[in-house]
Amino acid sequence: MTLAPSPTALADGARFLLAIRPPYDWAHLERFFADHASPGVEHVTPGRYARSFVLGDRRGTLSVTPEAEALSVRIRGLDSDEAYGTILGRVRAMFDLDIDPRAIADGLGRDPLTAALVARRPGLRMPGAFEGFELAVRAILGQQVSVAAATRLAGRLVAFFGTPLAPDEGDGEPGLTHLFPTPEQLLDAEISLVLNMPRARGRAIQGLAAAMLATPDLFAPGGDLDDRVARLKALPGIGEWTAQYVAMRALAQADAFPAGDVGLMRALDTGAGRPGRAALLDRAAAWRPWRAYAAIHLWAEDAARRTP
């Protein structure tokens, strides 16, 4: 549900309230987005997420803050209802506002393990993507490195290849300096040389950029999970884990599941050792069609165990 813009905010952007279905775990989303934020493009502070964006020929910024049973979204740089609607749709997907938490709880409640996890964190939501291409690039940068290392690479990618914001475009949003690089900007970029990373990973980003330009609906949500994953895996440098991860966060595939993920295996280790990929997939059969949400709960559990 989208409420009308606040008339008091129209002089400096527009403010919208997006209703949420409780329970809603803002704190977990904030931590996740803070850990995965692309420096210069996204900035996360306690109780607030902000980012830059481009829509057609318009550049702008937005911020999201939690309120009572709603998210407050402030958008600067746009001036039409259609443009506002497009950006708000992306925010809804990113903050997973359209899912019914009761359906997830019922689906995962059939397994005592996931039922206990949901009871422990009842408002956990999927950290979605504001823009699919951006998320997929970040996923490639994160292959075989830590989240912190991937964030540093993303910052360098943005600084070298992204478009700087003019002072008035980033006004009022400290930490926002650039737009994320477009497919056109990355298509022939010397990514591996600039970022000092394996050439294959740079070629994977270039291949992704070419695919995005050839197929603009590459990251449109929905569709058959197996078909969407196969489509991504056909691109150079994108394997099963990356494809499933992108499907979870960017394609609204609630049953996507990166079965080879070490964090998922750690979370299921009760002292007898981590399960292998095949055993993990067998266990996950009970979580269908909500395996992506089971993964989010398992990642949260793994993070909690490893936090002093």
C-alpha positions as CSV (number, residue, x, y, z in Angstrom):
1,M,0.0,0.0,0.0
2,T,1.4,3.4,-1.0
3,L,0.1,6.5,0.8
4,A,0.1,10.0,-0.7
5,P,3.2,12.2,-0.6
6,S,3.5,14.4,2.4
7,P,2.7,17.9,1.3
8,T,5.2,19.3,3.8
9,A,8.1,17.5,2.0
10,L,7.3,18.5,-1.6
11,A,9.7,21.5,-1.5
12,D,12.7,19.2,-1.1
13,G,11.7,16.0,-2.7
14,A,8.6,13.8,-2.0
15,R,7.9,11.7,1.0
16,F,5.9,8.5,0.9
17,L,4.8,6.0,3.5
18,L,4.9,2.3,2.5
19,A,2.8,0.1,4.8
20,I,4.4,-3.1,6.1
21,R,2.9,-6.3,7.3
22,P,4.1,-7.0,10.9
23,P,6.2,-8.6,12.1
24,Y,9.0,-6.8,10.3
25,D,12.7,-7.1,11.2
26,W,14.2,-3.8,10.1
27,A,17.3,-4.3,12.2
28,H,18.3,-7.4,10.2
29,L,17.8,-5.7,6.9
30,E,19.8,-2.7,8.0
31,R,22.7,-4.9,9.1
32,F,22.6,-6.8,5.8
33,F,22.5,-3.7,3.6
34,A,25.2,-2.1,5.7
35,D,27.5,-5.0,5.2
36,H,26.8,-5.2,1.4
37,A,26.5,-1.5,0.6
38,S,28.5,-0.2,-2.4
39,P,30.5,2.8,-1.2
40,G,29.6,6.0,-2.9
41,V,26.2,4.6,-4.1
42,E,24.7,3.4,-0.8
43,H,25.1,4.7,2.7
44,V,23.6,3.0,5.8
45,T,23.5,4.6,9.2
46,P,21.4,3.5,12.3
47,G,17.8,3.6,11.3
48,R,18.4,4.8,7.8
49,Y,19.3,3.5,4.3
50,A,20.2,6.0,1.5
51,R,21.3,5.5,-2.1
52,S,21.7,7.3,-5.5
53,F,19.8,6.2,-8.6
54,V,19.3,7.1,-12.2
55,L,15.9,6.8,-14.0
56,G,15.9,7.6,-17.7
57,D,17.7,10.9,-17.8
58,R,17.0,11.9,-14.2
59,R,19.4,11.4,-11.4
60,G,18.3,11.4,-7.8
61,T,18.7,10.1,-4.3
62,L,16.4,8.3,-1.9
63,S,16.3,7.5,1.8
64,V,14.3,4.9,3.7
65,T,13.6,5.0,7.5
66,P,11.3,2.8,9.6
67,E,8.2,4.2,11.2
68,A,5.3,2.6,13.0
69,E,4.1,-0.2,10.7
70,A,5.5,1.7,7.6
71,L,8.7,2.7,5.9
72,S,9.1,6.4,5.2
73,V,10.7,6.9,1.7
74,R,12.1,10.3,0.7
75,I,12.8,10.7,-3.0
76,R,14.8,13.6,-4.5
77,G,15.3,14.4,-8.2
78,L,12.0,13.3,-9.7
79,D,8.9,15.2,-10.5
80,S,6.3,12.8,-11.9
81,D,3.9,10.3,-10.4
82,E,5.0,7.7,-12.9
83,A,8.7,8.1,-11.9
84,Y,7.8,8.0,-8.2
85,G,5.9,4.8,-8.8
86,T,8.8,3.1,-10.5
87,I,11.2,4.0,-7.7
88,L,8.7,3.0,-5.0
89,G,8.2,-0.3,-6.7
90,R,12.0,-0.9,-6.5
91,V,12.0,0.0,-2.8
92,R,9.1,-2.4,-2.1
93,A,11.0,-5.2,-3.8
94,M,14.3,-4.3,-2.0
95,F,12.7,-4.2,1.4
96,D,10.4,-7.2,0.7
97,L,7.2,-5.4,1.5
98,D,4.8,-7.6,-0.5
99,I,5.4,-11.0,1.1
100,D,3.0,-12.4,3.7
101,P,5.1,-13.4,6.8
102,R,2.3,-15.8,7.9
103,A,2.7,-17.8,4.7
104,I,6.4,-18.1,5.3
105,A,5.9,-19.1,8.9
106,D,3.4,-21.8,7.9
107,G,5.6,-23.1,5.1
108,L,8.7,-23.3,7.2
109,G,6.8,-24.5,10.3
110,R,6.7,-28.1,8.9
111,D,10.3,-28.6,9.9
112,P,11.1,-28.3,13.6
113,L,14.5,-26.6,12.8
114,T,13.1,-23.9,10.6
115,A,10.0,-23.5,12.7
116,A,12.3,-22.7,15.7
117,L,14.3,-20.2,13.6
118,V,11.2,-18.4,12.4
119,A,9.9,-18.3,16.0
120,R,13.3,-16.8,17.0
121,R,13.2,-14.1,14.2
122,P,9.6,-13.9,13.1
123,G,10.0,-10.7,11.1
124,L,13.0,-11.7,8.9
125,R,12.6,-10.6,5.3
126,M,14.5,-11.1,2.1
127,P,17.1,-8.4,1.4
128,G,16.1,-7.7,-2.1
129,A,17.8,-5.7,-4.9
130,F,17.1,-2.1,-6.0
131,E,18.5,-3.0,-9.4
132,G,19.2,-6.5,-10.7
133,F,22.3,-5.7,-12.7
134,E,23.9,-3.9,-9.8
135,L,23.2,-6.9,-7.5
136,A,24.6,-9.4,-10.0
137,V,27.8,-7.4,-10.4
138,R,28.2,-7.3,-6.7
139,A,27.7,-11.1,-6.6
140,I,30.4,-11.6,-9.1
141,L,32.8,-9.3,-7.2
142,G,32.0,-11.4,-4.1
143,Q,33.0,-14.8,-5.6
144,Q,35.7,-16.5,-3.5
145,V,36.3,-13.4,-1.3
146,S,34.8,-12.1,1.9
147,V,31.9,-9.7,2.1
148,A,34.3,-7.0,3.3
149,A,36.7,-7.6,0.4
150,A,33.8,-7.5,-2.1
151,T,32.7,-4.2,-0.6
152,R,36.1,-2.7,-1.1
153,L,36.1,-3.9,-4.8
154,A,32.7,-2.4,-5.3
155,G,33.9,0.9,-4.0
156,R,36.8,0.9,-6.4
157,L,34.5,-0.1,-9.3
158,V,32.2,2.8,-8.5
159,A,35.0,5.3,-8.1
160,F,36.7,4.3,-11.4
161,F,33.7,3.6,-13.7
162,G,30.6,5.1,-12.0
163,T,29.2,8.6,-12.9
164,P,29.9,11.2,-10.2
165,L,27.0,13.1,-8.8
166,A,26.9,16.8,-9.2
167,P,27.0,18.7,-5.8
168,D,23.3,19.6,-6.0
169,E,22.4,16.0,-7.0
170,G,23.9,14.5,-3.8
171,D,23.0,17.4,-1.6
172,G,21.6,16.4,1.8
173,E,22.9,12.8,1.5
174,P,26.4,12.5,2.9
175,G,28.3,9.5,1.5
176,L,26.5,9.4,-1.8
177,T,29.0,10.5,-4.5
178,H,28.3,8.4,-7.6
179,L,25.9,6.4,-9.6
180,F,26.6,2.7,-10.0
181,P,28.2,1.9,-13.3
182,T,25.8,1.1,-16.1
183,P,26.2,-1.9,-18.5
184,E,27.4,0.5,-21.2
185,Q,30.2,1.8,-18.8
186,L,31.4,-1.7,-18.0
187,L,31.1,-3.4,-21.3
188,D,34.6,-2.7,-22.5
189,A,36.1,-1.6,-19.1
190,E,39.5,-2.9,-17.9
191,I,37.8,-4.1,-14.8
192,S,40.4,-6.8,-13.8
193,L,43.3,-4.4,-14.3
194,V,41.7,-1.5,-12.3
195,L,40.5,-3.8,-9.5
196,N,43.5,-6.1,-9.5
197,M,41.4,-9.2,-9.5
198,P,41.3,-12.4,-11.7
199,R,40.7,-11.7,-15.4
200,A,37.9,-14.3,-15.5
201,R,35.9,-12.3,-13.0
202,G,36.4,-9.1,-15.0
203,R,35.3,-10.9,-18.2
204,A,32.2,-12.2,-16.3
205,I,31.1,-8.7,-15.5
206,Q,31.7,-7.7,-19.1
207,G,29.6,-10.7,-20.2
208,L,26.9,-9.7,-17.8
209,A,26.9,-6.2,-19.2
210,A,26.6,-7.5,-22.7
211,A,23.7,-9.8,-21.8
212,M,21.9,-6.9,-20.0
213,L,22.2,-4.7,-23.1
214,A,21.0,-7.5,-25.4
215,T,18.2,-8.6,-23.0
216,P,16.9,-5.7,-21.0
217,D,14.4,-8.0,-19.1
218,L,17.3,-10.2,-17.9
219,F,16.5,-9.4,-14.2
220,A,12.7,-9.1,-14.5
221,P,11.2,-10.8,-11.4
222,G,9.2,-14.0,-11.6
223,G,9.2,-16.9,-14.1
224,D,10.3,-20.5,-13.6
225,L,13.1,-20.9,-11.2
226,D,15.0,-23.5,-13.1
227,D,14.7,-21.5,-16.3
228,R,15.9,-18.3,-14.7
229,V,18.9,-20.0,-13.1
230,A,19.8,-21.8,-16.3
231,R,19.6,-18.5,-18.1
232,L,22.1,-16.9,-15.7
233,K,24.4,-19.9,-15.7
234,A,24.7,-19.7,-19.4
235,L,26.6,-16.4,-18.9
236,P,30.4,-16.7,-18.5
237,G,31.7,-16.8,-15.0
238,I,28.3,-17.4,-13.3
239,G,27.9,-20.7,-11.6
240,E,25.2,-22.4,-9.5
241,W,25.8,-20.4,-6.3
242,T,25.9,-17.0,-8.0
243,A,22.8,-17.8,-10.1
244,Q,20.8,-19.0,-7.1
245,Y,21.9,-16.0,-5.0
246,V,20.9,-13.6,-7.7
247,A,17.6,-15.4,-8.1
248,M,16.9,-15.1,-4.4
249,R,17.6,-11.4,-4.1
250,A,16.9,-9.9,-7.5
251,L,14.4,-12.2,-9.3
252,A,11.9,-12.7,-6.4
253,Q,12.4,-16.4,-6.5
254,A,11.2,-17.6,-3.0
255,D,12.4,-21.1,-3.6
256,A,16.0,-20.3,-4.9
257,F,18.6,-22.0,-2.7
258,P,22.4,-21.7,-3.0
259,A,23.1,-25.2,-1.7
260,G,26.8,-25.0,-1.9
261,D,27.0,-22.1,0.5
262,V,29.4,-22.6,3.4
263,G,27.3,-20.4,5.8
264,L,24.2,-22.6,5.3
265,M,26.3,-25.7,6.0
266,R,27.8,-24.2,9.1
267,A,24.3,-23.3,10.4
268,L,23.2,-26.9,10.1
269,D,26.3,-28.2,12.0
270,T,25.0,-29.3,15.4
271,G,28.3,-30.9,16.4
272,A,28.4,-33.9,14.1
273,G,30.0,-31.9,11.2
274,R,28.7,-29.9,8.4
275,P,26.4,-31.5,5.8
276,G,27.6,-31.7,2.2
277,R,25.7,-30.1,-0.7
278,A,23.7,-33.2,-1.5
279,A,22.6,-33.7,2.2
280,L,21.7,-30.0,2.4
281,L,19.6,-30.2,-0.7
282,D,17.8,-33.3,0.7
283,R,17.1,-31.4,4.0
284,A,15.9,-28.4,2.1
285,A,13.2,-30.3,0.3
286,A,11.0,-29.9,3.3
287,W,11.3,-26.1,3.1
288,R,9.9,-25.8,-0.5
289,P,8.6,-23.5,-1.8
290,W,10.3,-21.2,0.7
291,R,13.9,-22.3,0.5
292,A,15.2,-18.8,0.0
293,Y,13.6,-17.7,3.3
294,A,15.0,-20.7,5.0
295,A,18.5,-19.7,3.7
296,I,18.0,-16.2,5.1
297,H,17.1,-17.7,8.5
298,L,20.1,-20.0,8.4
299,W,22.5,-17.2,7.5
300,A,21.1,-15.2,10.4
301,E,21.6,-18.1,12.7
302,D,25.2,-18.6,11.5
303,A,26.0,-15.0,11.9
304,A,24.6,-15.0,15.5
305,R,26.7,-18.0,16.4
306,R,29.9,-16.4,15.2
307,T,29.2,-13.0,16.8
308,P,30.8,-12.7,20.3
